Amino acid sequence: MSHGVRPERRPVDEAESLRANRADWDAYADEYQSTHGDFLGDTGFLWGPEGVREDDVHALGEVAGRCVLEIGSGAGQCSRWVLARGGRPVGLDVSMRQLQHSRRIDLEHDLRVPVVCAGAAGLPFGDGCFDVVFSAFGALQFVADADALVTDIARVLRPGGRFAFSVTHPTRWMFPDDPDEEGLTASQSYWDRTPYVEVDDETGETRYVEHHRTIGDWVHALSVNGFRLLEILEPEWPADHDRTWGGWSRVRGVLTPGTAVFVADLG
Ligand SMILES: C[S@@+](CC[C@H](N)C(=O)[O-])C[C@H]1O[C@@H](n2cnc3c(N)ncnc32)[C@H](O)[C@@H]1O
């Protein structure tokens, strides 16, 4: 029997975040792919619900011939885009069901993106293995210790390597996650980093966890780990785009940024 959930705000550690989000993504994967798969495209690379394409922003730089790690790769759409441009991608995702969708799409296209089923906290790769690491709304906002993850990403990148990631624009934390007018009134502090948690209202189990960092937190995590910040992209809502995705909609998108893409390289 499926239960309802109630939202809470409280500290959550890495183990609890991993356990809850793995189960949540395993349960949600089929719906996620059937709802968003066409929009994402089997070999497409979108940075977020606004539909900004890597083909247009070139956040990764050159990928041909490069070893590229995608963190939170889901069904591998972005990694397949890397493969199609001559790169050597590896996808990492905590959800086996998401990775089964990745394999399904690979088979439909006679392609193969190697994948690893693991949580992002503690990357199972050697030092300096990758030229590029990226995450398109992947694990960055689902781990408890983002600073440690950025340190680990610096470890697996070669000197001069590129790191780009998209997350919910940090300013959205102030607003209810509602695509309509209700989602336009600030109701909590931008600076309150207490995680958002969904709890099963019958069993009390933690079902979903999202962590928040301010823009300053992200910039700090990058700079203390030796990254040089190249850009923060804040995609505007396109004039011809009417697709609602969760809390992302035209109503909010024309007024407030919904996505931030951080682009950095190792000095
Ligand atoms: C919003 S989806 C994005 C997937 C893909 N990049 C896309 O654009 O469809 C977030 C992905 O991150 C994965 N994920 C969540 N927490 C994770 C963690 N701690 N470590 C690795 N992957 C995680 C989920 O399983 C899911 O596939």
The ligand as a Tripos MOL2 file, in Angstrom:
@<TRIPOS>MOLECULE
LIG
   27    29     1     0     0
SMALL
NO_CHARGES

@<TRIPOS>ATOM
      1 C1         16.7560   14.8220  -11.8530 C.3       1 LIG1
      2 S1         17.5600   13.2890  -12.2330 S.3       1 LIG1
      3 C2         18.6540   13.8140  -13.5130 C.3       1 LIG1
      4 C3         19.1110   12.6570  -14.3500 C.3       1 LIG1
      5 C4         19.6950   13.0760  -15.6810 C.3       1 LIG1
      6 N1         20.8760   13.8820  -15.5200 N.3       1 LIG1
      7 C5         18.6090   13.8070  -16.4680 C.2       1 LIG1
      8 O1         18.8470   14.9600  -16.8580 O.co2     1 LIG1
      9 O2         17.5460   13.2000  -16.6570 O.co2     1 LIG1
     10 C6         18.6440   13.0600  -10.8260 C.3       1 LIG1
     11 C7         19.4630   11.7720  -10.9090 C.3       1 LIG1
     12 O3         20.4160   11.7740   -9.8500 O.3       1 LIG1
     13 C8         20.4350   10.4740   -9.2690 C.3       1 LIG1
     14 N2         20.9040   10.6070   -7.8860 N.ar      1 LIG1
     15 C9         20.2290   11.0970   -6.8170 C.ar      1 LIG1
     16 N3         20.9990   11.0580   -5.7250 N.ar      1 LIG1
     17 C10        22.1880   10.5370   -6.0890 C.ar      1 LIG1
     18 C11        23.4020   10.2390   -5.4060 C.ar      1 LIG1
     19 N4         23.5430   10.4910   -4.1180 N.pl3     1 LIG1
     20 N5         24.4200    9.7060   -6.1070 N.ar      1 LIG1
     21 C12        24.3040    9.4410   -7.4350 C.ar      1 LIG1
     22 N6         23.1770    9.6940   -8.1350 N.ar      1 LIG1
     23 C13        22.1270   10.2500   -7.4830 C.ar      1 LIG1
     24 C14        19.0190    9.9660   -9.3910 C.3       1 LIG1
     25 O4         18.9380    8.5610   -9.3140 O.3       1 LIG1
     26 C15        18.6150   10.5230  -10.7500 C.3       1 LIG1
     27 O5         18.8890    9.6170  -11.7910 O.3       1 LIG1
@<TRIPOS>BOND
     1     1     2 1
     2     2     3 1
     3     2    10 1
     4     3     4 1
     5     4     5 1
     6     5     6 1
     7     5     7 1
     8     7     8 2
     9     7     9 1
    10    10    11 1
    11    11    12 1
    12    11    26 1
    13    12    13 1
    14    13    14 1
    15    13    24 1
    16    14    15 ar
    17    14    23 ar
    18    15    16 ar
    19    16    17 ar
    20    17    18 ar
    21    17    23 ar
    22    18    19 1
    23    18    20 ar
    24    20    21 ar
    25    21    22 ar
    26    22    23 ar
    27    24    25 1
    28    24    26 1
    29    26    27 1
@<TRIPOS>SUBSTRUCTURE
     1 LIG1         1 GROUP 0 **** ****
